[in-house]
Amino acid sequence: MANHKSAKKRILVTAKKNAVNIARRSQVKTFTKKAVKAIDSGDKAAAVAATRTAESKIMKSAGKVMPKKRAARKVSRLVKKVNKMA
């Protein structure tokens, strides 16, 4: 267990950051699933809107909770699915 004041602070700060990162990761998954569901439904307008919001969430999390290249790959695959709908 932490004995120094700075070590105790690090435990608190790490716990806060961990909670934020978990929430961010969860949000990315949720919006990605919504986009995929909209794409599968066949409604192009809904799919475009859902993909746009998912893209925003994914790119905001890039470099924070996932590598930038993984974020770019996820966005690319979503957009490719939307473009196939046309």
Biopython code that builds the backbone (N, CA, C, O; Angstrom):
import numpy as np
from Bio.PDB.StructureBuilder import StructureBuilder

atoms = [
    (1, "MET", "N", (0.843, -1.188, 0.000)),
    (1, "MET", "CA", (0.000, 0.000, 0.000)),
    (1, "MET", "C", (0.877, 1.237, 0.000)),
    (1, "MET", "O", (2.010, 1.209, 0.481)),
    (2, "ALA", "N", (0.348, 2.319, -0.541)),
    (2, "ALA", "CA", (1.109, 3.563, -0.649)),
    (2, "ALA", "C", (1.306, 4.210, 0.723)),
    (2, "ALA", "O", (0.377, 4.296, 1.526)),
    (3, "ASN", "N", (2.529, 4.660, 0.971)),
    (3, "ASN", "CA", (2.844, 5.319, 2.233)),
    (3, "ASN", "C", (3.126, 6.808, 2.059)),
    (3, "ASN", "O", (2.923, 7.596, 2.983)),
    (4, "HIS", "N", (3.591, 7.186, 0.879)),
    (4, "HIS", "CA", (3.927, 8.590, 0.627)),
    (4, "HIS", "C", (2.719, 9.326, 0.070)),
    (4, "HIS", "O", (1.842, 8.739, -0.564)),
    (5, "LYS", "N", (2.701, 10.626, 0.323)),
    (5, "LYS", "CA", (1.594, 11.456, -0.147)),
    (5, "LYS", "C", (1.496, 11.405, -1.676)),
    (5, "LYS", "O", (0.401, 11.305, -2.230)),
    (6, "SER", "N", (2.642, 11.473, -2.349)),
    (6, "SER", "CA", (2.648, 11.465, -3.818)),
    (6, "SER", "C", (2.150, 10.124, -4.358)),
    (6, "SER", "O", (1.461, 10.086, -5.377)),
    (7, "ALA", "N", (2.488, 9.041, -3.692)),
    (7, "ALA", "CA", (2.035, 7.718, -4.124)),
    (7, "ALA", "C", (0.524, 7.587, -3.948)),
    (7, "ALA", "O", (-0.157, 6.997, -4.787)),
    (8, "LYS", "N", (0.004, 8.139, -2.851)),
    (8, "LYS", "CA", (-1.446, 8.112, -2.623)),
    (8, "LYS", "C", (-2.171, 8.920, -3.693)),
    (8, "LYS", "O", (-3.237, 8.526, -4.167)),
    (9, "LYS", "N", (-1.576, 10.066, -4.070)),
    (9, "LYS", "CA", (-2.171, 10.904, -5.107)),
    (9, "LYS", "C", (-2.169, 10.158, -6.449)),
    (9, "LYS", "O", (-3.145, 10.209, -7.197)),
    (10, "ARG", "N", (-1.064, 9.467, -6.742)),
    (10, "ARG", "CA", (-0.981, 8.726, -8.004)),
    (10, "ARG", "C", (-2.085, 7.666, -8.080)),
    (10, "ARG", "O", (-2.656, 7.440, -9.147)),
    (11, "ILE", "N", (-2.380, 7.027, -6.966)),
    (11, "ILE", "CA", (-3.447, 6.015, -6.938)),
    (11, "ILE", "C", (-4.787, 6.656, -7.286)),
    (11, "ILE", "O", (-5.561, 6.094, -8.061)),
    (12, "LEU", "N", (-5.063, 7.827, -6.720)),
    (12, "LEU", "CA", (-6.330, 8.528, -6.988)),
    (12, "LEU", "C", (-6.421, 8.976, -8.448)),
    (12, "LEU", "O", (-7.444, 8.791, -9.108)),
    (13, "VAL", "N", (-5.324, 9.572, -8.936)),
    (13, "VAL", "CA", (-5.305, 10.074, -10.310)),
    (13, "VAL", "C", (-5.446, 8.921, -11.303)),
    (13, "VAL", "O", (-6.167, 9.032, -12.295)),
    (14, "THR", "N", (-4.758, 7.824, -11.032)),
    (14, "THR", "CA", (-4.838, 6.661, -11.915)),
    (14, "THR", "C", (-6.250, 6.091, -11.951)),
    (14, "THR", "O", (-6.737, 5.688, -13.008)),
    (15, "ALA", "N", (-6.899, 6.060, -10.801)),
    (15, "ALA", "CA", (-8.273, 5.551, -10.752)),
    (15, "ALA", "C", (-9.208, 6.421, -11.586)),
    (15, "ALA", "O", (-10.069, 5.902, -12.295)),
    (16, "LYS", "N", (-9.043, 7.753, -11.506)),
    (16, "LYS", "CA", (-9.870, 8.667, -12.307)),
    (16, "LYS", "C", (-9.624, 8.463, -13.792)),
    (16, "LYS", "O", (-10.568, 8.367, -14.577)),
    (17, "LYS", "N", (-8.351, 8.398, -14.177)),
    (17, "LYS", "CA", (-8.003, 8.218, -15.590)),
    (17, "LYS", "C", (-8.539, 6.893, -16.107)),
    (17, "LYS", "O", (-9.027, 6.805, -17.234)),
    (18, "ASN", "N", (-8.444, 5.863, -15.273)),
    (18, "ASN", "CA", (-8.928, 4.545, -15.652)),
    (18, "ASN", "C", (-10.425, 4.586, -15.925)),
    (18, "ASN", "O", (-10.899, 4.008, -16.903)),
    (19, "ALA", "N", (-11.165, 5.267, -15.065)),
    (19, "ALA", "CA", (-12.621, 5.376, -15.246)),
    (19, "ALA", "C", (-12.958, 6.108, -16.540)),
    (19, "ALA", "O", (-13.863, 5.701, -17.268)),
    (20, "VAL", "N", (-12.236, 7.184, -16.825)),
    (20, "VAL", "CA", (-12.462, 7.960, -18.051)),
    (20, "VAL", "C", (-12.157, 7.112, -19.278)),
    (20, "VAL", "O", (-12.914, 7.119, -20.248)),
    (21, "ASN", "N", (-11.041, 6.380, -19.232)),
    (21, "ASN", "CA", (-10.651, 5.556, -20.373)),
    (21, "ASN", "C", (-11.639, 4.424, -20.626)),
    (21, "ASN", "O", (-11.939, 4.106, -21.777)),
    (22, "ILE", "N", (-12.143, 3.818, -19.561)),
    (22, "ILE", "CA", (-13.140, 2.748, -19.714)),
    (22, "ILE", "C", (-14.412, 3.305, -20.348)),
    (22, "ILE", "O", (-14.995, 2.684, -21.237)),
    (23, "ALA", "N", (-14.835, 4.480, -19.884)),
    (23, "ALA", "CA", (-16.038, 5.106, -20.442)),
    (23, "ALA", "C", (-15.838, 5.442, -21.914)),
    (23, "ALA", "O", (-16.735, 5.231, -22.730)),
    (24, "ARG", "N", (-14.673, 5.960, -22.249)),
    (24, "ARG", "CA", (-14.372, 6.339, -23.630)),
    (24, "ARG", "C", (-14.382, 5.114, -24.536)),
    (24, "ARG", "O", (-14.958, 5.136, -25.623)),
    (25, "ARG", "N", (-13.734, 4.045, -24.074)),
    (25, "ARG", "CA", (-13.676, 2.800, -24.848)),
    (25, "ARG", "C", (-15.075, 2.226, -25.056)),
    (25, "ARG", "O", (-15.406, 1.744, -26.139)),
    (26, "SER", "N", (-15.879, 2.283, -24.017)),
    (26, "SER", "CA", (-17.251, 1.777, -24.088)),
    (26, "SER", "C", (-18.078, 2.593, -25.074)),
    (26, "SER", "O", (-18.873, 2.045, -25.838)),
    (27, "GLN", "N", (-17.881, 3.903, -25.049)),
    (27, "GLN", "CA", (-18.621, 4.782, -25.948)),
    (27, "GLN", "C", (-18.271, 4.485, -27.406)),
    (27, "GLN", "O", (-19.148, 4.485, -28.270)),
    (28, "VAL", "N", (-17.003, 4.236, -27.675)),
    (28, "VAL", "CA", (-16.577, 3.901, -29.035)),
    (28, "VAL", "C", (-17.267, 2.621, -29.495)),
    (28, "VAL", "O", (-17.773, 2.547, -30.614)),
    (29, "LYS", "N", (-17.283, 1.614, -28.621)),
    (29, "LYS", "CA", (-17.922, 0.348, -28.979)),
    (29, "LYS", "C", (-19.414, 0.532, -29.238)),
    (29, "LYS", "O", (-19.956, -0.018, -30.197)),
    (30, "THR", "N", (-20.073, 1.307, -28.382)),
    (30, "THR", "CA", (-21.515, 1.528, -28.510)),
    (30, "THR", "C", (-21.849, 2.201, -29.839)),
    (30, "THR", "O", (-22.727, 1.738, -30.567)),
    (31, "PHE", "N", (-21.151, 3.294, -30.157)),
    (31, "PHE", "CA", (-21.451, 4.026, -31.382)),
    (31, "PHE", "C", (-21.068, 3.228, -32.628)),
    (31, "PHE", "O", (-21.710, 3.361, -33.670)),
    (32, "THR", "N", (-20.028, 2.404, -32.527)),
    (32, "THR", "CA", (-19.658, 1.549, -33.657)),
    (32, "THR", "C", (-20.752, 0.521, -33.910)),
    (32, "THR", "O", (-21.122, 0.269, -35.057)),
    (33, "LYS", "N", (-21.274, -0.079, -32.828)),
    (33, "LYS", "CA", (-22.358, -1.058, -32.974)),
    (33, "LYS", "C", (-23.605, -0.411, -33.561)),
    (33, "LYS", "O", (-24.286, -1.016, -34.390)),
    (34, "LYS", "N", (-23.913, 0.823, -33.136)),
    (34, "LYS", "CA", (-25.068, 1.534, -33.679)),
    (34, "LYS", "C", (-24.899, 1.775, -35.173)),
    (34, "LYS", "O", (-25.849, 1.637, -35.943)),
    (35, "ALA", "N", (-23.686, 2.136, -35.578)),
    (35, "ALA", "CA", (-23.421, 2.391, -36.998)),
    (35, "ALA", "C", (-23.578, 1.111, -37.813)),
    (35, "ALA", "O", (-24.181, 1.127, -38.887)),
    (36, "VAL", "N", (-23.045, 0.018, -37.312)),
    (36, "VAL", "CA", (-23.144, -1.264, -38.022)),
    (36, "VAL", "C", (-24.601, -1.701, -38.122)),
    (36, "VAL", "O", (-25.031, -2.223, -39.150)),
    (37, "LYS", "N", (-25.355, -1.485, -37.047)),
    (37, "LYS", "CA", (-26.777, -1.842, -37.049)),
    (37, "LYS", "C", (-27.537, -1.011, -38.084)),
    (37, "LYS", "O", (-28.406, -1.530, -38.785)),
    (38, "ALA", "N", (-27.206, 0.284, -38.176)),
    (38, "ALA", "CA", (-27.854, 1.155, -39.161)),
    (38, "ALA", "C", (-27.494, 0.728, -40.575)),
    (38, "ALA", "O", (-28.333, 0.776, -41.474)),
    (39, "ILE", "N", (-26.255, 0.311, -40.772)),
    (39, "ILE", "CA", (-25.824, -0.150, -42.095)),
    (39, "ILE", "C", (-26.579, -1.430, -42.470)),
    (39, "ILE", "O", (-27.037, -1.583, -43.602)),
    (40, "ASP", "N", (-26.701, -2.342, -41.507)),
    (40, "ASP", "CA", (-27.398, -3.605, -41.765)),
    (40, "ASP", "C", (-28.890, -3.407, -42.020)),
    (40, "ASP", "O", (-29.513, -4.210, -42.714)),
    (41, "SER", "N", (-29.465, -2.343, -41.463)),
    (41, "SER", "CA", (-30.898, -2.088, -41.658)),
    (41, "SER", "C", (-31.208, -1.674, -43.097)),
    (41, "SER", "O", (-32.324, -1.870, -43.579)),
    (42, "GLY", "N", (-30.211, -1.099, -43.780)),
    (42, "GLY", "CA", (-30.396, -0.722, -45.177)),
    (42, "GLY", "C", (-30.788, 0.729, -45.390)),
    (42, "GLY", "O", (-30.894, 1.170, -46.534)),
    (43, "ASP", "N", (-31.004, 1.477, -44.332)),
    (43, "ASP", "CA", (-31.369, 2.888, -44.437)),
    (43, "ASP", "C", (-30.097, 3.723, -44.567)),
    (43, "ASP", "O", (-29.365, 3.917, -43.597)),
    (44, "LYS", "N", (-29.847, 4.210, -45.778)),
    (44, "LYS", "CA", (-28.582, 4.908, -46.049)),
    (44, "LYS", "C", (-28.445, 6.194, -45.245)),
    (44, "LYS", "O", (-27.360, 6.485, -44.743)),
    (45, "ALA", "N", (-29.511, 6.967, -45.108)),
    (45, "ALA", "CA", (-29.437, 8.233, -44.370)),
    (45, "ALA", "C", (-29.089, 7.989, -42.905)),
    (45, "ALA", "O", (-28.255, 8.693, -42.335)),
    (46, "ALA", "N", (-29.727, 6.997, -42.301)),
    (46, "ALA", "CA", (-29.433, 6.665, -40.903)),
    (46, "ALA", "C", (-28.019, 6.122, -40.768)),
    (46, "ALA", "O", (-27.330, 6.404, -39.787)),
    (47, "ALA", "N", (-27.588, 5.342, -41.752)),
    (47, "ALA", "CA", (-26.247, 4.768, -41.719)),
    (47, "ALA", "C", (-25.180, 5.851, -41.808)),
    (47, "ALA", "O", (-24.166, 5.791, -41.112)),
    (48, "VAL", "N", (-25.410, 6.834, -42.663)),
    (48, "VAL", "CA", (-24.447, 7.932, -42.812)),
    (48, "VAL", "C", (-24.367, 8.739, -41.524)),
    (48, "VAL", "O", (-23.275, 9.086, -41.073)),
    (49, "ALA", "N", (-25.510, 9.036, -40.934)),
    (49, "ALA", "CA", (-25.528, 9.814, -39.689)),
    (49, "ALA", "C", (-24.850, 9.050, -38.549)),
    (49, "ALA", "O", (-24.062, 9.620, -37.793)),
    (50, "ALA", "N", (-25.162, 7.755, -38.432)),
    (50, "ALA", "CA", (-24.569, 6.942, -37.367)),
    (50, "ALA", "C", (-23.065, 6.785, -37.563)),
    (50, "ALA", "O", (-22.298, 6.804, -36.600)),
    (51, "THR", "N", (-22.654, 6.629, -38.815)),
    (51, "THR", "CA", (-21.233, 6.490, -39.109)),
    (51, "THR", "C", (-20.485, 7.785, -38.797)),
    (51, "THR", "O", (-19.353, 7.756, -38.314)),
    (52, "ARG", "N", (-21.115, 8.900, -39.072)),
    (52, "ARG", "CA", (-20.484, 10.195, -38.791)),
    (52, "ARG", "C", (-20.232, 10.374, -37.292)),
    (52, "ARG", "O", (-19.153, 10.808, -36.886)),
    (53, "THR", "N", (-21.228, 10.040, -36.477)),
    (53, "THR", "CA", (-21.043, 10.169, -35.025)),
    (53, "THR", "C", (-20.026, 9.149, -34.516)),
    (53, "THR", "O", (-19.221, 9.459, -33.638)),
    (54, "ALA", "N", (-20.062, 7.933, -35.064)),
    (54, "ALA", "CA", (-19.103, 6.908, -34.663)),
    (54, "ALA", "C", (-17.681, 7.341, -35.022)),
    (54, "ALA", "O", (-16.746, 7.159, -34.243)),
    (55, "GLU", "N", (-17.538, 7.916, -36.212)),
    (55, "GLU", "CA", (-16.225, 8.386, -36.656)),
    (55, "GLU", "C", (-15.687, 9.451, -35.709)),
    (55, "GLU", "O", (-14.505, 9.443, -35.362)),
    (56, "SER", "N", (-16.554, 10.363, -35.294)),
    (56, "SER", "CA", (-16.163, 11.415, -34.367)),
    (56, "SER", "C", (-15.668, 10.825, -33.048)),
    (56, "SER", "O", (-14.617, 11.223, -32.546)),
    (57, "LYS", "N", (-16.416, 9.885, -32.491)),
    (57, "LYS", "CA", (-16.044, 9.261, -31.216)),
    (57, "LYS", "C", (-14.735, 8.476, -31.351)),
    (57, "LYS", "O", (-13.878, 8.528, -30.469)),
    (58, "ILE", "N", (-14.594, 7.755, -32.454)),
    (58, "ILE", "CA", (-13.397, 6.940, -32.660)),
    (58, "ILE", "C", (-12.159, 7.826, -32.772)),
    (58, "ILE", "O", (-11.139, 7.556, -32.139)),
    (59, "MET", "N", (-12.250, 8.883, -33.579)),
    (59, "MET", "CA", (-11.078, 9.731, -33.789)),
    (59, "MET", "C", (-10.727, 10.547, -32.545)),
    (59, "MET", "O", (-9.561, 10.883, -32.336)),
    (60, "LYS", "N", (-11.730, 10.869, -31.717)),
    (60, "LYS", "CA", (-11.432, 11.560, -30.458)),
    (60, "LYS", "C", (-10.687, 10.643, -29.497)),
    (60, "LYS", "O", (-9.890, 11.106, -28.681)),
    (61, "SER", "N", (-10.948, 9.349, -29.596)),
    (61, "SER", "CA", (-10.282, 8.410, -28.700)),
    (61, "SER", "C", (-8.935, 7.951, -29.250)),
    (61, "SER", "O", (-8.166, 7.298, -28.545)),
    (62, "ALA", "N", (-8.646, 8.288, -30.505)),
    (62, "ALA", "CA", (-7.382, 7.877, -31.122)),
    (62, "ALA", "C", (-6.209, 8.508, -30.382)),
    (62, "ALA", "O", (-6.178, 9.716, -30.145)),
    (63, "GLY", "N", (-5.264, 7.681, -30.030)),
    (63, "GLY", "CA", (-4.094, 8.158, -29.315)),
    (63, "GLY", "C", (-4.294, 8.222, -27.817)),
    (63, "GLY", "O", (-3.341, 8.437, -27.067)),
    (64, "LYS", "N", (-5.541, 8.035, -27.371)),
    (64, "LYS", "CA", (-5.821, 8.062, -25.936)),
    (64, "LYS", "C", (-6.083, 6.642, -25.438)),
    (64, "LYS", "O", (-5.370, 6.149, -24.564)),
    (65, "VAL", "N", (-7.098, 5.987, -25.990)),
    (65, "VAL", "CA", (-7.425, 4.630, -25.548)),
    (65, "VAL", "C", (-7.150, 3.585, -26.624)),
    (65, "VAL", "O", (-7.268, 2.386, -26.370)),
    (66, "MET", "N", (-6.786, 4.028, -27.812)),
    (66, "MET", "CA", (-6.403, 3.092, -28.865)),
    (66, "MET", "C", (-5.386, 3.770, -29.774)),
    (66, "MET", "O", (-5.361, 4.996, -29.879)),
    (67, "PRO", "N", (-4.553, 2.975, -30.429)),
    (67, "PRO", "CA", (-3.576, 3.557, -31.345)),
    (67, "PRO", "C", (-4.261, 4.271, -32.512)),
    (67, "PRO", "O", (-5.362, 3.897, -32.917)),
    (68, "LYS", "N", (-3.608, 5.287, -33.042)),
    (68, "LYS", "CA", (-4.180, 6.096, -34.120)),
    (68, "LYS", "C", (-4.465, 5.260, -35.363)),
    (68, "LYS", "O", (-5.474, 5.463, -36.039)),
    (69, "LYS", "N", (-3.582, 4.328, -35.657)),
    (69, "LYS", "CA", (-3.778, 3.498, -36.852)),
    (69, "LYS", "C", (-4.987, 2.581, -36.714)),
    (69, "LYS", "O", (-5.701, 2.342, -37.688)),
    (70, "ARG", "N", (-5.221, 2.067, -35.509)),
    (70, "ARG", "CA", (-6.391, 1.218, -35.288)),
    (70, "ARG", "C", (-7.666, 2.029, -35.461)),
    (70, "ARG", "O", (-8.645, 1.551, -36.035)),
    (71, "ALA", "N", (-7.645, 3.275, -34.953)),
    (71, "ALA", "CA", (-8.811, 4.152, -35.093)),
    (71, "ALA", "C", (-9.078, 4.435, -36.568)),
    (71, "ALA", "O", (-10.222, 4.384, -37.019)),
    (72, "ALA", "N", (-8.022, 4.733, -37.313)),
    (72, "ALA", "CA", (-8.167, 5.018, -38.743)),
    (72, "ALA", "C", (-8.720, 3.795, -39.479)),
    (72, "ALA", "O", (-9.553, 3.922, -40.376)),
    (73, "ARG", "N", (-8.247, 2.619, -39.088)),
    (73, "ARG", "CA", (-8.712, 1.381, -39.724)),
    (73, "ARG", "C", (-10.197, 1.139, -39.445)),
    (73, "ARG", "O", (-10.939, 0.738, -40.342)),
    (74, "LYS", "N", (-10.632, 1.380, -38.203)),
    (74, "LYS", "CA", (-12.039, 1.211, -37.850)),
    (74, "LYS", "C", (-12.924, 2.152, -38.658)),
    (74, "LYS", "O", (-13.956, 1.741, -39.190)),
    (75, "VAL", "N", (-12.515, 3.421, -38.749)),
    (75, "VAL", "CA", (-13.282, 4.419, -39.495)),
    (75, "VAL", "C", (-13.330, 4.030, -40.965)),
    (75, "VAL", "O", (-14.384, 4.102, -41.598)),
    (76, "SER", "N", (-12.201, 3.622, -41.500)),
    (76, "SER", "CA", (-12.116, 3.250, -42.906)),
    (76, "SER", "C", (-13.069, 2.105, -43.231)),
    (76, "SER", "O", (-13.748, 2.128, -44.257)),
    (77, "ARG", "N", (-13.117, 1.106, -42.355)),
    (77, "ARG", "CA", (-13.986, -0.048, -42.597)),
    (77, "ARG", "C", (-15.464, 0.327, -42.511)),
    (77, "ARG", "O", (-16.285, -0.174, -43.280)),
    (78, "LEU", "N", (-15.797, 1.216, -41.567)),
    (78, "LEU", "CA", (-17.180, 1.668, -41.467)),
    (78, "LEU", "C", (-17.600, 2.425, -42.723)),
    (78, "LEU", "O", (-18.662, 2.173, -43.291)),
    (79, "VAL", "N", (-16.748, 3.357, -43.146)),
    (79, "VAL", "CA", (-17.071, 4.185, -44.323)),
    (79, "VAL", "C", (-17.175, 3.309, -45.565)),
    (79, "VAL", "O", (-18.024, 3.541, -46.426)),
    (80, "LYS", "N", (-16.312, 2.304, -45.654)),
    (80, "LYS", "CA", (-16.354, 1.388, -46.799)),
    (80, "LYS", "C", (-17.681, 0.644, -46.856)),
    (80, "LYS", "O", (-18.244, 0.446, -47.933)),
    (81, "LYS", "N", (-18.185, 0.229, -45.678)),
    (81, "LYS", "CA", (-19.489, -0.453, -45.628)),
    (81, "LYS", "C", (-20.613, 0.470, -46.065)),
    (81, "LYS", "O", (-21.523, 0.051, -46.780)),
    (82, "VAL", "N", (-20.553, 1.734, -45.634)),
    (82, "VAL", "CA", (-21.585, 2.702, -46.014)),
    (82, "VAL", "C", (-21.546, 2.937, -47.516)),
    (82, "VAL", "O", (-22.592, 2.989, -48.163)),
    (83, "ASN", "N", (-20.361, 3.078, -48.072)),
    (83, "ASN", "CA", (-20.233, 3.341, -49.504)),
    (83, "ASN", "C", (-20.703, 2.156, -50.351)),
    (83, "ASN", "O", (-21.150, 2.348, -51.482)),
    (84, "LYS", "N", (-20.606, 0.942, -49.823)),
    (84, "LYS", "CA", (-21.088, -0.232, -50.554)),
    (84, "LYS", "C", (-22.610, -0.237, -50.677)),
    (84, "LYS", "O", (-23.169, -0.889, -51.558)),
    (85, "MET", "N", (-23.282, 0.507, -49.771)),
    (85, "MET", "CA", (-24.747, 0.540, -49.778)),
    (85, "MET", "C", (-25.293, 1.193, -51.037)),
    (85, "MET", "O", (-26.392, 0.849, -51.471)),
    (86, "ALA", "N", (-24.572, 2.110, -51.626)),
    (86, "ALA", "CA", (-25.075, 2.881, -52.774)),
    (86, "ALA", "C", (-25.291, 2.027, -54.003)),
    (86, "ALA", "O", (-25.710, 2.535, -55.042)),
]
sb = StructureBuilder()
sb.init_structure("model")
sb.init_model(0)
sb.init_chain("A")
sb.init_seg("    ")
for serial, (resi, resn, name, xyz) in enumerate(atoms, 1):
    if name == "N":
        sb.init_residue(resn, " ", resi, " ")
    sb.init_atom(name, np.array(xyz, "f"), 0.0, 1.0, " ", f" {name:<3s}", serial, name[0])
structure = sb.get_structure()
